[in-house]
Structure formats: structure tokens, C-alpha cells
Amino acid sequence: MPKRLMNAIAFCLCVLLAACAAPATNGAAVPQDPAAKAPPSMSRPLPPNRVREAPVIDASCKADTDCAVKNVGNCCGEMPACVNKDSPTDPAAVQSQCAKDGRMDVCGFREISSCSCNAGRCEPAEAFMPSQSRSKVKL
């Protein structure tokens, strides 16, 4: 191909390329409507996380009948404990405070079947467990 023809083709390609890249204007700068470019309206922001205050657990008692097994909760979940039968409990509030503070707890708990009043405090009633006799084995 002759050099002149190559230059003409290169020039045409450059003009076409420039035409594609340049924005189309009519010569006068037209201000755009700000509402046309406004981002979509957002819903209201989420409310702040509200952390409920866990109630103070009352474990005081005067008699065994003042005590009850209730779920007081801990950072891991359910946590039964011997408390005063009228004591407020809120396991969800306990977990909410744990999440806020970034605390964790030991999972698992001891089964409590009944409570008794011991020195003015509700405590798990110790089940009577007879001592097992140990026999010595001679080899």
C-alpha cells in the first residue's frame, strides 16, 4: 500500500476515535438539572441499637419457699439459677449487654432441680448422694 493511503486511513481512524471519545456539545454549556442527577432517596437510617439494662437479680430469702429456679441468662444463652421467686430476670437484656461490651461466657450449666435458703441466700439444694464404698482390689 502506498504511504499516502496509509496516512489517510490513519487520519480517518484518529478522527473517528476522537469523535467517539469527545462528548457531544452544541457549543454552549448547558447547566444540568441537579434533580436529574440526584442519588435515589434513602429510607431513614436504622435506629441505634438499644441495649436494655439487665435487672439486678435478688437472691435473698428467709425461707426455702422464697426461692425459685429461674433463667437469669448469661453471655452464652440460658443460665438457670436459684433466685428470689419475685426477682425480675431478663436473659435477653443480659445477652444484649454482653454483645455491646464484646463479652463472652462459658456455655453450659448445671441442672438445678430445686433451691433452698442458706444463710439468707437462695442456693441450689444439694441432692443427697450416699457415699460409695470403695473396695480395695488385691492383685
Chimera marker file (.cmm) of the C-alpha trace (Angstrom):
<marker_set name="trace">
<marker id="1" x="0.000" y="0.000" z="0.000" r="1" g="1" b="0" radius="0.5"/>
<marker id="2" x="1.214" y="3.417" z="-0.781" r="1" g="1" b="0" radius="0.5"/>
<marker id="3" x="2.354" y="5.552" z="2.104" r="1" g="1" b="0" radius="0.5"/>
<marker id="4" x="-0.126" y="8.288" z="1.261" r="1" g="1" b="0" radius="0.5"/>
<marker id="5" x="-3.076" y="5.887" z="1.504" r="1" g="1" b="0" radius="0.5"/>
<marker id="6" x="-1.837" y="4.591" z="4.867" r="1" g="1" b="0" radius="0.5"/>
<marker id="7" x="-1.604" y="8.129" z="6.231" r="1" g="1" b="0" radius="0.5"/>
<marker id="8" x="-5.163" y="8.894" z="5.046" r="1" g="1" b="0" radius="0.5"/>
<marker id="9" x="-6.545" y="5.741" z="6.722" r="1" g="1" b="0" radius="0.5"/>
<marker id="10" x="-4.695" y="6.510" z="9.952" r="1" g="1" b="0" radius="0.5"/>
<marker id="11" x="-6.017" y="10.075" z="9.901" r="1" g="1" b="0" radius="0.5"/>
<marker id="12" x="-9.622" y="8.863" z="9.380" r="1" g="1" b="0" radius="0.5"/>
<marker id="13" x="-9.294" y="6.373" z="12.230" r="1" g="1" b="0" radius="0.5"/>
<marker id="14" x="-7.961" y="9.109" z="14.530" r="1" g="1" b="0" radius="0.5"/>
<marker id="15" x="-10.872" y="11.396" z="13.635" r="1" g="1" b="0" radius="0.5"/>
<marker id="16" x="-13.398" y="8.600" z="14.251" r="1" g="1" b="0" radius="0.5"/>
<marker id="17" x="-11.745" y="7.727" z="17.521" r="1" g="1" b="0" radius="0.5"/>
<marker id="18" x="-11.782" y="11.351" z="18.662" r="1" g="1" b="0" radius="0.5"/>
<marker id="19" x="-15.443" y="11.671" z="17.694" r="1" g="1" b="0" radius="0.5"/>
<marker id="20" x="-16.344" y="8.673" z="19.846" r="1" g="1" b="0" radius="0.5"/>
<marker id="21" x="-14.396" y="9.896" z="22.852" r="1" g="1" b="0" radius="0.5"/>
<marker id="22" x="-15.477" y="13.554" z="22.862" r="1" g="1" b="0" radius="0.5"/>
<marker id="23" x="-18.833" y="14.411" z="24.416" r="1" g="1" b="0" radius="0.5"/>
<marker id="24" x="-21.431" y="15.836" z="22.113" r="1" g="1" b="0" radius="0.5"/>
<marker id="25" x="-21.996" y="19.531" z="22.747" r="1" g="1" b="0" radius="0.5"/>
<marker id="26" x="-23.947" y="22.135" z="20.901" r="1" g="1" b="0" radius="0.5"/>
<marker id="27" x="-21.309" y="24.754" z="21.615" r="1" g="1" b="0" radius="0.5"/>
<marker id="28" x="-22.965" y="26.334" z="24.653" r="1" g="1" b="0" radius="0.5"/>
<marker id="29" x="-22.542" y="24.870" z="28.110" r="1" g="1" b="0" radius="0.5"/>
<marker id="30" x="-25.976" y="23.897" z="29.395" r="1" g="1" b="0" radius="0.5"/>
<marker id="31" x="-26.272" y="23.508" z="33.173" r="1" g="1" b="0" radius="0.5"/>
<marker id="32" x="-27.712" y="20.171" z="34.131" r="1" g="1" b="0" radius="0.5"/>
<marker id="33" x="-30.762" y="19.890" z="36.341" r="1" g="1" b="0" radius="0.5"/>
<marker id="34" x="-29.475" y="18.854" z="39.812" r="1" g="1" b="0" radius="0.5"/>
<marker id="35" x="-32.622" y="16.819" z="40.452" r="1" g="1" b="0" radius="0.5"/>
<marker id="36" x="-31.903" y="14.737" z="37.368" r="1" g="1" b="0" radius="0.5"/>
<marker id="37" x="-28.535" y="13.613" z="38.791" r="1" g="1" b="0" radius="0.5"/>
<marker id="38" x="-29.591" y="13.377" z="42.448" r="1" g="1" b="0" radius="0.5"/>
<marker id="39" x="-28.997" y="9.973" z="44.018" r="1" g="1" b="0" radius="0.5"/>
<marker id="40" x="-32.084" y="7.965" z="44.859" r="1" g="1" b="0" radius="0.5"/>
<marker id="41" x="-33.669" y="8.920" z="48.139" r="1" g="1" b="0" radius="0.5"/>
<marker id="42" x="-32.765" y="6.655" z="51.029" r="1" g="1" b="0" radius="0.5"/>
<marker id="43" x="-35.000" y="5.400" z="53.735" r="1" g="1" b="0" radius="0.5"/>
<marker id="44" x="-34.407" y="6.699" z="57.216" r="1" g="1" b="0" radius="0.5"/>
<marker id="45" x="-31.279" y="5.300" z="58.862" r="1" g="1" b="0" radius="0.5"/>
<marker id="46" x="-31.602" y="2.382" z="61.204" r="1" g="1" b="0" radius="0.5"/>
<marker id="47" x="-32.309" y="3.316" z="64.800" r="1" g="1" b="0" radius="0.5"/>
<marker id="48" x="-29.352" y="2.947" z="67.133" r="1" g="1" b="0" radius="0.5"/>
<marker id="49" x="-29.065" y="-0.378" z="68.868" r="1" g="1" b="0" radius="0.5"/>
<marker id="50" x="-30.734" y="-0.015" z="72.199" r="1" g="1" b="0" radius="0.5"/>
<marker id="51" x="-29.228" y="-2.032" z="74.971" r="1" g="1" b="0" radius="0.5"/>
<marker id="52" x="-31.647" y="-2.930" z="77.690" r="1" g="1" b="0" radius="0.5"/>
<marker id="53" x="-30.275" y="-2.813" z="81.168" r="1" g="1" b="0" radius="0.5"/>
<marker id="54" x="-30.312" y="-6.220" z="82.826" r="1" g="1" b="0" radius="0.5"/>
<marker id="55" x="-32.239" y="-6.175" z="86.095" r="1" g="1" b="0" radius="0.5"/>
<marker id="56" x="-30.456" y="-6.652" z="89.387" r="1" g="1" b="0" radius="0.5"/>
<marker id="57" x="-31.038" y="-10.244" z="90.485" r="1" g="1" b="0" radius="0.5"/>
<marker id="58" x="-32.339" y="-10.666" z="94.007" r="1" g="1" b="0" radius="0.5"/>
<marker id="59" x="-31.212" y="-13.916" z="95.648" r="1" g="1" b="0" radius="0.5"/>
<marker id="60" x="-32.236" y="-13.007" z="99.185" r="1" g="1" b="0" radius="0.5"/>
<marker id="61" x="-34.559" y="-15.237" z="101.165" r="1" g="1" b="0" radius="0.5"/>
<marker id="62" x="-35.923" y="-16.004" z="104.606" r="1" g="1" b="0" radius="0.5"/>
<marker id="63" x="-37.303" y="-19.476" z="103.849" r="1" g="1" b="0" radius="0.5"/>
<marker id="64" x="-36.961" y="-22.142" z="101.161" r="1" g="1" b="0" radius="0.5"/>
<marker id="65" x="-40.348" y="-21.072" z="99.743" r="1" g="1" b="0" radius="0.5"/>
<marker id="66" x="-38.860" y="-17.663" z="98.854" r="1" g="1" b="0" radius="0.5"/>
<marker id="67" x="-36.549" y="-19.338" z="96.294" r="1" g="1" b="0" radius="0.5"/>
<marker id="68" x="-37.176" y="-20.497" z="92.731" r="1" g="1" b="0" radius="0.5"/>
<marker id="69" x="-35.153" y="-21.719" z="89.752" r="1" g="1" b="0" radius="0.5"/>
<marker id="70" x="-35.224" y="-19.054" z="87.030" r="1" g="1" b="0" radius="0.5"/>
<marker id="71" x="-33.364" y="-18.451" z="83.782" r="1" g="1" b="0" radius="0.5"/>
<marker id="72" x="-31.185" y="-15.417" z="84.531" r="1" g="1" b="0" radius="0.5"/>
<marker id="73" x="-29.207" y="-15.735" z="81.268" r="1" g="1" b="0" radius="0.5"/>
<marker id="74" x="-25.535" y="-15.196" z="80.554" r="1" g="1" b="0" radius="0.5"/>
<marker id="75" x="-23.466" y="-14.158" z="77.547" r="1" g="1" b="0" radius="0.5"/>
<marker id="76" x="-23.780" y="-17.641" z="76.070" r="1" g="1" b="0" radius="0.5"/>
<marker id="77" x="-27.530" y="-18.062" z="76.487" r="1" g="1" b="0" radius="0.5"/>
<marker id="78" x="-29.661" y="-19.790" z="79.070" r="1" g="1" b="0" radius="0.5"/>
<marker id="79" x="-28.440" y="-19.928" z="82.660" r="1" g="1" b="0" radius="0.5"/>
<marker id="80" x="-30.680" y="-21.314" z="85.401" r="1" g="1" b="0" radius="0.5"/>
<marker id="81" x="-30.036" y="-20.022" z="88.897" r="1" g="1" b="0" radius="0.5"/>
<marker id="82" x="-31.651" y="-20.002" z="92.314" r="1" g="1" b="0" radius="0.5"/>
<marker id="83" x="-33.107" y="-16.559" z="92.920" r="1" g="1" b="0" radius="0.5"/>
<marker id="84" x="-35.887" y="-14.978" z="94.940" r="1" g="1" b="0" radius="0.5"/>
<marker id="85" x="-39.212" y="-16.027" z="93.424" r="1" g="1" b="0" radius="0.5"/>
<marker id="86" x="-40.166" y="-12.344" z="92.938" r="1" g="1" b="0" radius="0.5"/>
<marker id="87" x="-36.832" y="-11.296" z="91.414" r="1" g="1" b="0" radius="0.5"/>
<marker id="88" x="-37.055" y="-9.894" z="87.886" r="1" g="1" b="0" radius="0.5"/>
<marker id="89" x="-34.974" y="-11.660" z="85.232" r="1" g="1" b="0" radius="0.5"/>
<marker id="90" x="-34.296" y="-10.673" z="81.608" r="1" g="1" b="0" radius="0.5"/>
<marker id="91" x="-31.948" y="-13.085" z="79.796" r="1" g="1" b="0" radius="0.5"/>
<marker id="92" x="-32.278" y="-11.120" z="76.535" r="1" g="1" b="0" radius="0.5"/>
<marker id="93" x="-31.054" y="-7.950" z="78.262" r="1" g="1" b="0" radius="0.5"/>
<marker id="94" x="-28.059" y="-9.843" z="79.638" r="1" g="1" b="0" radius="0.5"/>
<marker id="95" x="-27.146" y="-11.040" z="76.142" r="1" g="1" b="0" radius="0.5"/>
<marker id="96" x="-27.668" y="-7.534" z="74.758" r="1" g="1" b="0" radius="0.5"/>
<marker id="97" x="-25.222" y="-6.085" z="77.282" r="1" g="1" b="0" radius="0.5"/>
<marker id="98" x="-22.716" y="-8.846" z="76.513" r="1" g="1" b="0" radius="0.5"/>
<marker id="99" x="-22.902" y="-8.062" z="72.791" r="1" g="1" b="0" radius="0.5"/>
<marker id="100" x="-22.465" y="-4.339" z="73.452" r="1" g="1" b="0" radius="0.5"/>
<marker id="101" x="-19.430" y="-4.931" z="75.673" r="1" g="1" b="0" radius="0.5"/>
<marker id="102" x="-17.972" y="-7.648" z="73.425" r="1" g="1" b="0" radius="0.5"/>
<marker id="103" x="-18.005" y="-10.190" z="76.262" r="1" g="1" b="0" radius="0.5"/>
<marker id="104" x="-18.412" y="-13.939" z="76.058" r="1" g="1" b="0" radius="0.5"/>
<marker id="105" x="-19.225" y="-16.518" z="78.690" r="1" g="1" b="0" radius="0.5"/>
<marker id="106" x="-18.782" y="-20.196" z="79.355" r="1" g="1" b="0" radius="0.5"/>
<marker id="107" x="-21.519" y="-22.221" z="77.695" r="1" g="1" b="0" radius="0.5"/>
<marker id="108" x="-23.269" y="-24.971" z="79.594" r="1" g="1" b="0" radius="0.5"/>
<marker id="109" x="-24.765" y="-25.044" z="83.030" r="1" g="1" b="0" radius="0.5"/>
<marker id="110" x="-25.504" y="-27.283" z="85.969" r="1" g="1" b="0" radius="0.5"/>
<marker id="111" x="-29.017" y="-28.642" z="86.153" r="1" g="1" b="0" radius="0.5"/>
<marker id="112" x="-30.840" y="-27.258" z="89.186" r="1" g="1" b="0" radius="0.5"/>
<marker id="113" x="-33.910" y="-29.144" z="90.312" r="1" g="1" b="0" radius="0.5"/>
<marker id="114" x="-34.695" y="-27.176" z="93.458" r="1" g="1" b="0" radius="0.5"/>
<marker id="115" x="-33.437" y="-24.383" z="95.662" r="1" g="1" b="0" radius="0.5"/>
<marker id="116" x="-33.101" y="-23.787" z="99.363" r="1" g="1" b="0" radius="0.5"/>
<marker id="117" x="-32.488" y="-20.763" z="101.544" r="1" g="1" b="0" radius="0.5"/>
<marker id="118" x="-28.996" y="-20.939" z="103.025" r="1" g="1" b="0" radius="0.5"/>
<marker id="119" x="-27.851" y="-18.092" z="105.292" r="1" g="1" b="0" radius="0.5"/>
<marker id="120" x="-30.279" y="-15.644" z="103.670" r="1" g="1" b="0" radius="0.5"/>
<marker id="121" x="-29.371" y="-16.559" z="100.063" r="1" g="1" b="0" radius="0.5"/>
<marker id="122" x="-31.114" y="-18.807" z="97.561" r="1" g="1" b="0" radius="0.5"/>
<marker id="123" x="-28.809" y="-21.640" z="96.546" r="1" g="1" b="0" radius="0.5"/>
<marker id="124" x="-29.220" y="-24.930" z="94.699" r="1" g="1" b="0" radius="0.5"/>
<marker id="125" x="-30.410" y="-27.662" z="97.037" r="1" g="1" b="0" radius="0.5"/>
<marker id="126" x="-27.757" y="-30.312" z="97.272" r="1" g="1" b="0" radius="0.5"/>
<marker id="127" x="-29.151" y="-33.695" z="96.433" r="1" g="1" b="0" radius="0.5"/>
<marker id="128" x="-28.339" y="-36.373" z="98.934" r="1" g="1" b="0" radius="0.5"/>
<marker id="129" x="-25.673" y="-38.569" z="97.426" r="1" g="1" b="0" radius="0.5"/>
<marker id="130" x="-24.699" y="-41.551" z="99.530" r="1" g="1" b="0" radius="0.5"/>
<marker id="131" x="-21.007" y="-42.118" z="99.671" r="1" g="1" b="0" radius="0.5"/>
<marker id="132" x="-19.931" y="-45.031" z="97.593" r="1" g="1" b="0" radius="0.5"/>
<marker id="133" x="-17.997" y="-47.706" z="99.359" r="1" g="1" b="0" radius="0.5"/>
<marker id="134" x="-14.601" y="-48.248" z="97.887" r="1" g="1" b="0" radius="0.5"/>
<marker id="135" x="-13.258" y="-51.716" z="97.870" r="1" g="1" b="0" radius="0.5"/>
<marker id="136" x="-9.622" y="-52.456" z="97.539" r="1" g="1" b="0" radius="0.5"/>
<marker id="137" x="-8.660" y="-54.851" z="94.842" r="1" g="1" b="0" radius="0.5"/>
<marker id="138" x="-5.745" y="-57.128" z="95.561" r="1" g="1" b="0" radius="0.5"/>
<marker id="139" x="-3.673" y="-58.321" z="92.655" r="1" g="1" b="0" radius="0.5"/>
<link id1="1" id2="2" r="1" g="1" b="0" radius="0.2"/>
<link id1="2" id2="3" r="1" g="1" b="0" radius="0.2"/>
<link id1="3" id2="4" r="1" g="1" b="0" radius="0.2"/>
<link id1="4" id2="5" r="1" g="1" b="0" radius="0.2"/>
<link id1="5" id2="6" r="1" g="1" b="0" radius="0.2"/>
<link id1="6" id2="7" r="1" g="1" b="0" radius="0.2"/>
<link id1="7" id2="8" r="1" g="1" b="0" radius="0.2"/>
<link id1="8" id2="9" r="1" g="1" b="0" radius="0.2"/>
<link id1="9" id2="10" r="1" g="1" b="0" radius="0.2"/>
<link id1="10" id2="11" r="1" g="1" b="0" radius="0.2"/>
<link id1="11" id2="12" r="1" g="1" b="0" radius="0.2"/>
<link id1="12" id2="13" r="1" g="1" b="0" radius="0.2"/>
<link id1="13" id2="14" r="1" g="1" b="0" radius="0.2"/>
<link id1="14" id2="15" r="1" g="1" b="0" radius="0.2"/>
<link id1="15" id2="16" r="1" g="1" b="0" radius="0.2"/>
<link id1="16" id2="17" r="1" g="1" b="0" radius="0.2"/>
<link id1="17" id2="18" r="1" g="1" b="0" radius="0.2"/>
<link id1="18" id2="19" r="1" g="1" b="0" radius="0.2"/>
<link id1="19" id2="20" r="1" g="1" b="0" radius="0.2"/>
<link id1="20" id2="21" r="1" g="1" b="0" radius="0.2"/>
<link id1="21" id2="22" r="1" g="1" b="0" radius="0.2"/>
<link id1="22" id2="23" r="1" g="1" b="0" radius="0.2"/>
<link id1="23" id2="24" r="1" g="1" b="0" radius="0.2"/>
<link id1="24" id2="25" r="1" g="1" b="0" radius="0.2"/>
<link id1="25" id2="26" r="1" g="1" b="0" radius="0.2"/>
<link id1="26" id2="27" r="1" g="1" b="0" radius="0.2"/>
<link id1="27" id2="28" r="1" g="1" b="0" radius="0.2"/>
<link id1="28" id2="29" r="1" g="1" b="0" radius="0.2"/>
<link id1="29" id2="30" r="1" g="1" b="0" radius="0.2"/>
<link id1="30" id2="31" r="1" g="1" b="0" radius="0.2"/>
<link id1="31" id2="32" r="1" g="1" b="0" radius="0.2"/>
<link id1="32" id2="33" r="1" g="1" b="0" radius="0.2"/>
<link id1="33" id2="34" r="1" g="1" b="0" radius="0.2"/>
<link id1="34" id2="35" r="1" g="1" b="0" radius="0.2"/>
<link id1="35" id2="36" r="1" g="1" b="0" radius="0.2"/>
<link id1="36" id2="37" r="1" g="1" b="0" radius="0.2"/>
<link id1="37" id2="38" r="1" g="1" b="0" radius="0.2"/>
<link id1="38" id2="39" r="1" g="1" b="0" radius="0.2"/>
<link id1="39" id2="40" r="1" g="1" b="0" radius="0.2"/>
<link id1="40" id2="41" r="1" g="1" b="0" radius="0.2"/>
<link id1="41" id2="42" r="1" g="1" b="0" radius="0.2"/>
<link id1="42" id2="43" r="1" g="1" b="0" radius="0.2"/>
<link id1="43" id2="44" r="1" g="1" b="0" radius="0.2"/>
<link id1="44" id2="45" r="1" g="1" b="0" radius="0.2"/>
<link id1="45" id2="46" r="1" g="1" b="0" radius="0.2"/>
<link id1="46" id2="47" r="1" g="1" b="0" radius="0.2"/>
<link id1="47" id2="48" r="1" g="1" b="0" radius="0.2"/>
<link id1="48" id2="49" r="1" g="1" b="0" radius="0.2"/>
<link id1="49" id2="50" r="1" g="1" b="0" radius="0.2"/>
<link id1="50" id2="51" r="1" g="1" b="0" radius="0.2"/>
<link id1="51" id2="52" r="1" g="1" b="0" radius="0.2"/>
<link id1="52" id2="53" r="1" g="1" b="0" radius="0.2"/>
<link id1="53" id2="54" r="1" g="1" b="0" radius="0.2"/>
<link id1="54" id2="55" r="1" g="1" b="0" radius="0.2"/>
<link id1="55" id2="56" r="1" g="1" b="0" radius="0.2"/>
<link id1="56" id2="57" r="1" g="1" b="0" radius="0.2"/>
<link id1="57" id2="58" r="1" g="1" b="0" radius="0.2"/>
<link id1="58" id2="59" r="1" g="1" b="0" radius="0.2"/>
<link id1="59" id2="60" r="1" g="1" b="0" radius="0.2"/>
<link id1="60" id2="61" r="1" g="1" b="0" radius="0.2"/>
<link id1="61" id2="62" r="1" g="1" b="0" radius="0.2"/>
<link id1="62" id2="63" r="1" g="1" b="0" radius="0.2"/>
<link id1="63" id2="64" r="1" g="1" b="0" radius="0.2"/>
<link id1="64" id2="65" r="1" g="1" b="0" radius="0.2"/>
<link id1="65" id2="66" r="1" g="1" b="0" radius="0.2"/>
<link id1="66" id2="67" r="1" g="1" b="0" radius="0.2"/>
<link id1="67" id2="68" r="1" g="1" b="0" radius="0.2"/>
<link id1="68" id2="69" r="1" g="1" b="0" radius="0.2"/>
<link id1="69" id2="70" r="1" g="1" b="0" radius="0.2"/>
<link id1="70" id2="71" r="1" g="1" b="0" radius="0.2"/>
<link id1="71" id2="72" r="1" g="1" b="0" radius="0.2"/>
<link id1="72" id2="73" r="1" g="1" b="0" radius="0.2"/>
<link id1="73" id2="74" r="1" g="1" b="0" radius="0.2"/>
<link id1="74" id2="75" r="1" g="1" b="0" radius="0.2"/>
<link id1="75" id2="76" r="1" g="1" b="0" radius="0.2"/>
<link id1="76" id2="77" r="1" g="1" b="0" radius="0.2"/>
<link id1="77" id2="78" r="1" g="1" b="0" radius="0.2"/>
<link id1="78" id2="79" r="1" g="1" b="0" radius="0.2"/>
<link id1="79" id2="80" r="1" g="1" b="0" radius="0.2"/>
<link id1="80" id2="81" r="1" g="1" b="0" radius="0.2"/>
<link id1="81" id2="82" r="1" g="1" b="0" radius="0.2"/>
<link id1="82" id2="83" r="1" g="1" b="0" radius="0.2"/>
<link id1="83" id2="84" r="1" g="1" b="0" radius="0.2"/>
<link id1="84" id2="85" r="1" g="1" b="0" radius="0.2"/>
<link id1="85" id2="86" r="1" g="1" b="0" radius="0.2"/>
<link id1="86" id2="87" r="1" g="1" b="0" radius="0.2"/>
<link id1="87" id2="88" r="1" g="1" b="0" radius="0.2"/>
<link id1="88" id2="89" r="1" g="1" b="0" radius="0.2"/>
<link id1="89" id2="90" r="1" g="1" b="0" radius="0.2"/>
<link id1="90" id2="91" r="1" g="1" b="0" radius="0.2"/>
<link id1="91" id2="92" r="1" g="1" b="0" radius="0.2"/>
<link id1="92" id2="93" r="1" g="1" b="0" radius="0.2"/>
<link id1="93" id2="94" r="1" g="1" b="0" radius="0.2"/>
<link id1="94" id2="95" r="1" g="1" b="0" radius="0.2"/>
<link id1="95" id2="96" r="1" g="1" b="0" radius="0.2"/>
<link id1="96" id2="97" r="1" g="1" b="0" radius="0.2"/>
<link id1="97" id2="98" r="1" g="1" b="0" radius="0.2"/>
<link id1="98" id2="99" r="1" g="1" b="0" radius="0.2"/>
<link id1="99" id2="100" r="1" g="1" b="0" radius="0.2"/>
<link id1="100" id2="101" r="1" g="1" b="0" radius="0.2"/>
<link id1="101" id2="102" r="1" g="1" b="0" radius="0.2"/>
<link id1="102" id2="103" r="1" g="1" b="0" radius="0.2"/>
<link id1="103" id2="104" r="1" g="1" b="0" radius="0.2"/>
<link id1="104" id2="105" r="1" g="1" b="0" radius="0.2"/>
<link id1="105" id2="106" r="1" g="1" b="0" radius="0.2"/>
<link id1="106" id2="107" r="1" g="1" b="0" radius="0.2"/>
<link id1="107" id2="108" r="1" g="1" b="0" radius="0.2"/>
<link id1="108" id2="109" r="1" g="1" b="0" radius="0.2"/>
<link id1="109" id2="110" r="1" g="1" b="0" radius="0.2"/>
<link id1="110" id2="111" r="1" g="1" b="0" radius="0.2"/>
<link id1="111" id2="112" r="1" g="1" b="0" radius="0.2"/>
<link id1="112" id2="113" r="1" g="1" b="0" radius="0.2"/>
<link id1="113" id2="114" r="1" g="1" b="0" radius="0.2"/>
<link id1="114" id2="115" r="1" g="1" b="0" radius="0.2"/>
<link id1="115" id2="116" r="1" g="1" b="0" radius="0.2"/>
<link id1="116" id2="117" r="1" g="1" b="0" radius="0.2"/>
<link id1="117" id2="118" r="1" g="1" b="0" radius="0.2"/>
<link id1="118" id2="119" r="1" g="1" b="0" radius="0.2"/>
<link id1="119" id2="120" r="1" g="1" b="0" radius="0.2"/>
<link id1="120" id2="121" r="1" g="1" b="0" radius="0.2"/>
<link id1="121" id2="122" r="1" g="1" b="0" radius="0.2"/>
<link id1="122" id2="123" r="1" g="1" b="0" radius="0.2"/>
<link id1="123" id2="124" r="1" g="1" b="0" radius="0.2"/>
<link id1="124" id2="125" r="1" g="1" b="0" radius="0.2"/>
<link id1="125" id2="126" r="1" g="1" b="0" radius="0.2"/>
<link id1="126" id2="127" r="1" g="1" b="0" radius="0.2"/>
<link id1="127" id2="128" r="1" g="1" b="0" radius="0.2"/>
<link id1="128" id2="129" r="1" g="1" b="0" radius="0.2"/>
<link id1="129" id2="130" r="1" g="1" b="0" radius="0.2"/>
<link id1="130" id2="131" r="1" g="1" b="0" radius="0.2"/>
<link id1="131" id2="132" r="1" g="1" b="0" radius="0.2"/>
<link id1="132" id2="133" r="1" g="1" b="0" radius="0.2"/>
<link id1="133" id2="134" r="1" g="1" b="0" radius="0.2"/>
<link id1="134" id2="135" r="1" g="1" b="0" radius="0.2"/>
<link id1="135" id2="136" r="1" g="1" b="0" radius="0.2"/>
<link id1="136" id2="137" r="1" g="1" b="0" radius="0.2"/>
<link id1="137" id2="138" r="1" g="1" b="0" radius="0.2"/>
<link id1="138" id2="139" r="1" g="1" b="0" radius="0.2"/>
</marker_set>
